[in-house]
Amino acid sequence: MPMERIAVATLGFVHRFLRRIWHFAKKDERLQSIAYRIRNSRAFSDISQHERMLADHVRVETYHKAICRHVHEGDTVVDLGTGTGILAFFAGQQKAKQVYAIDHSSIIELAKTLGAANRLGNVSFLRMHSSQFAPPEKVNVIIHEQIGDALLNEDMVRNICELRDKVLAPDGIILPGRFELFVEPARLKETLRVPYLWENDIHGIRYEAAEDWVRANVESVPQSRRITPEDVAEFLCEPESVLSLDLLTAKPDGVPRQLTFRKVATKSGFMDGYCLYFDALFDSEVSLSTSPFAERTHWNCQIFRTERLFVREGDTFDVVFDIPNVRDVTTWRINHKLAARQDDSAGQAPVPLLAGVR
């Protein structure tokens, strides 16, 4: 079977070669950006994605309300990542002088068809990346929905801030312009939690011995997992934002690579990880939330797993949240330690707790 051995050896070599290229690409910001744009363009050419977004009543009605409040007759507007064009069409209905609908995927052709069918002559359709957009005049309003499930992972901050610096008028606005990011200790519904391999004890079969093997043989065990809001049973702390963003003042590279914060438990219970969600604020009265306990949107949440532990009311956790690659949630990591227990005596040393596997 020499040919079979040659084939197996060749496949092994190709696999190792591709892995090395992938590891190199992950460290190169320019290559990351190119790969992200290609993936993003393909993803948003998928009609099912747009059906989900259009079916999101909270999203559509919140944007419609904000656009009706803030786009005025005679305004020049850009809708970045227009998709099927719905937000650009809302702006066109407000009698904007000119609406530029921009998208770098083929879905822009459908948006153009819909614009013509709805006789919205003040909407122009441009297939390009935002970095290529150069209008002849400054714009009054930037509308966007460059918002991933984890808020930051569609490169919103860089794309919107670079566009803002290039085209937004001095008194212009961004819709939505402000965001609050939340990372809350949470308990998942029992049937929906996915424990680490070594936490399993199934009919007396214990998996504790798997931990050392995994650490020695597995390059990276995923800590984050996309979940639906319905997966979350409760928060163990009073929600408090860990990052505030204002796109009118943020810098293109303004996403911090690390966040540190403290969480104090307001109730006792089991903790399965940290649930990430966000609020998007259009103004002081118009906003939407992807909290598990808000009205459902098409956005999902992220859970950053911890080994399950019992938390007492009053327990205090010091948390470090690393974001090495803002576009790739799988690289994000949370580590925490129990800084104080409600019944600890003064000066007792903190107890370290494992939050993830690197």
N, C-alpha and C positions, 0 to 999 in steps of 0.2 A: 504493500500500500504506500509506495513512496510518494505518489501524487497527492494522496490524502494528507500525508504529513507535511508536504510542501504547502498545500492549501491552508492547513491549520496554522503553520508557522507564518505564512504571509498575512493571514487575517489578524494574527496576534500582533505582528509588526505594525500593520495599518492602524489597529486599535490604539496601540501605544503612541504612535505618531500623532494621531488625531487628538488624543488626550493632551499631549504636550502642546499642540497648537492651541487647544481650548484654554489651557492654563495660562499660556502667554497672552491670549486675547483678553482674558478676564482682567489682566493687570494693565492693559493698554486702554486709556480713556477714549482715544479716537476710534479704535476698533470696536469697543463697546458701543459707542454711539452709532456707528454704521450698522452693526448687527441689530441694535434695538430698532432703528428706523425701518429696516427690512421686515423684522417680525411684526412691528406695529402696523405697517402698511398692509401686510397680508391679513392680519387679524381683523382689521376694520374694513376689509373688503368683503367680509363674511356678513351676508344679509341677516343671519340670525342674531348677531350682535346688535344690530340696529333695531330689530324687532323687540328685543328685550328692553333697550333704552327707551323706545317710543311707548312701550307698554308700562313704563315706570311713571305712574300718575304723579307721585311726589316730585320727581325730577322735572317732568314736563311742566307741571303747573307752577312750581317754584320759579323756574326760569322764565316762564311766560309772565308771571306777576312782576318779576324784577325788570324784565325788558320793557314792559308797559310803563313802569315807573321811571325808568332811567334813559330810555332812548326817545329822542324828541325829533319832531319834524325838522328836516334840514341837517341832521347829524350825519357824519361819516362813521361807519361801523365796520369792524372786521370780526368775523366769526372764525376762530382758529380751530381746525379739526371739525369741519361742518358736518361730515357724515352725510345723511340724507337731506340736510339743509334746514331742519326744523327751526333751529334758533335764528338762523339768518332770515328765514321767512317771517318769524315773529318781529324781527327788527324792521324788515321791509314793510310789514303791515302798519308800523308806527310812522310811516312816511319819511323814513331816513332818506337823505339825499342819495347816498350810495352805501351799499352793503357789499363788502368783499367776503365771499364764502371760500375759504381755503381748506384744501385737504390734499394729502399726498398719495391717497389710495384711489383706486378706480371707482369707488363709490361716488366720487364727484360727478361722474357722468349721469348717475341716477338723480342726484340733486339738481343738476342742470335741467333734466327732463321735467322734474316736478316743479321747478321754478317757472318754466315756460307754461306748463299746464295750469298753474295758479296765477298766471299773468302778473308776476312780480318782476317788473322791468327794472327795478332799482337794485336788483341783486346780481352781482357778477361772480362767476365761478372760476376759480383758479386752481389747477392741479400743480401743487408745488409744496415744498417744505417752507415753514415760516421764515427760515433764514434767507430765502430767495425773494421774499415779498418786499416790494419797494413801491408803495403808492405815491402818486404825485402830490398828495396833501397829507397833513397830519390827521389822525383819526380821533374822534371824540370818545368812542367806546370800543373796548376789546371785550368780546364775548368768547368764552371758552368752556370746554368741559374736558380738560386734559387731566382727568382725575382718576387714578387707579383705585382698586380696592384698598390699598395701603396708602392712599392719598398721594404720596410722593413718587410712586414707581412708574409713572408715565412721563417723567422728566418735566413735570409741570413748571416748576420754579425756573429752571433754566430757559425753557422755551418762551414762557410768558414774559419774563424779565428782559430777555434779549429783544423780543418784539416790542415791548413797552419802550425800551430805550431808543428804538429806531423810529417808531411810528406814532406813539401816543402824544397828543397835544398836552401842554403843561397842565391844563385843568381837566384832562380826560379821566375816565374811570375804567375799572376792570370789573367784569361780572362773571363769576364771583371774585371778590378781591381779597377776602380775609378767610383764614382757616384756623381751626383749633384741632390739634392732634391729641388723642387720648390713648393711654396704654394702661388698662385697668386689670388688677388681679381678679380672676374669674373662676367660677365653678361651671363646668359643662354638664349638660344632661347626661346621666349615667350611660345611656345606650349610644351616645354619640362621641364620647371621649376616646382618643387613641393613645394609650400609654406607651412609654418607651418599652422596647422589647423586653428588657430585664425586669420590668415591673410586673410582668404577667405571672399569675398563679392560677392555672386552669385545671380544675379537678385534681388538685394536689400536685400537678406538674409545675415546678417552680423554675423560672427563667433567670434567676439572679446570676447564674454562672455565665450568662451571655454577655454581661457588661464588659468583662475583661477582654473577651474575644472581639467584641465590637470595637473597643478602643484600639486594639492592636491591628485590626484588619480592615476597618471601614474608614475611608478617608474623612467623611463628614456625614453625620446623622442629621437630617433636617430637623430644625427646631420649629420653624414656622409652618403653619398649615392653614389653607383657606377654609373657612367655615361659613355656614349661613348664620345670620343673626339668631335664628331659632335654636341653634345649638347651645346657646348660652343660657344657663339656669339663673345665675345671679352674679353680681359684682360683690366683692368683699370690702371695697372701699367706696367712699363718696367720690364720684368722678371729678377729676381735676385735670385740665389740659397740661401736657408736658411740653408742647411746642406751639407757639402762635406765629402765624405767617401773615404778612401784609404784602401783597404783590405790587403795591404801588411804591414800596420802599425797599423791598428785599433785593439782594444782589443775585445775579445769575447762578453763582456758586454758593448761595447762602444757606443751603441745607447743611446743618452740622453733621459731622461724621460720628459724633457721639453725644448722647443726652444722658445726664445724670439727674435723678430725682428720687424723692422719698414718698412712700405710700404707707398710710396708717390704716389698719383694718378697722372698719366700723361694725363688723359682725364676725362671729365665729363660723367656721365651716371649712370644707375641703377646697383646696386651690389646685387647679389643673394647668394654670398658665396665665399669661397676660394677653388680654383681648385688645386689639388695636382697632380703632374706628376714628371717625372725624366728623366735624361740623363744618359746613361751608356757609359763609355769611356774605350776602349780597348788600345788605345795609342793616341798620339797627332793628328792622322789623321783619325782613325777609331772609330766611335761612332754611337749611335742611340738615339733617343728621343721619348718619349711618349707624347710630347706636343700636345695639340689639333690642333696646326697649323703646325705640322711636318707631314711627310709622315706616313700614317696609319700603325699601328702595331696591333697585337692581344691583347695587353694590353689596358685596359680601364683606365679611370681617376677616382678620387674621388672628390666629391664636399662636402665641409663642409659648411652647410647652415648657412646663417645669415638671420635675418628678412630683407626683401628688404629695401634698403635705397638709396637715391640719393647722389652720390659722386661728388664733384666738383674737377676739375683739381687743383692740389696743396694740396688737403686734405692729412693729415698725420695720419696714423693709427699705434698704438702700439699693437702688436699681441703677445699673449701667446698661444703656441701650446703644449698641454699635451699629452704624449704618455705613459700611465700607463701600458699597456700590448701590447708589440710590435706585437704580433701575432694576435691581435683582433682589427681590425680597428674600430669596433663599440664602443670601449672604448676611442678612441682618441677624443680630444675636442679642439676646437679653441675658444678663447675669445679675443675680441679686444675692443679698445676704440679710439675715435676720439681725437687725441692729439692736432691737430691744423688745422684750416681752413685757406685757402689762404687769406681771408679777415678779420681774427680775429685780434683784437687789442692785443698788447703785454700783456702777463700776464693773459689772459682770461683762466678760468678754463676749463680743458678737459671735453667733454661731453661723459659719458659712454653709450655704445650701447650693447644690448644683442646680443650675437653671438650663443648661444646654450642653450639647456635645460638640466639640470643635473637630 
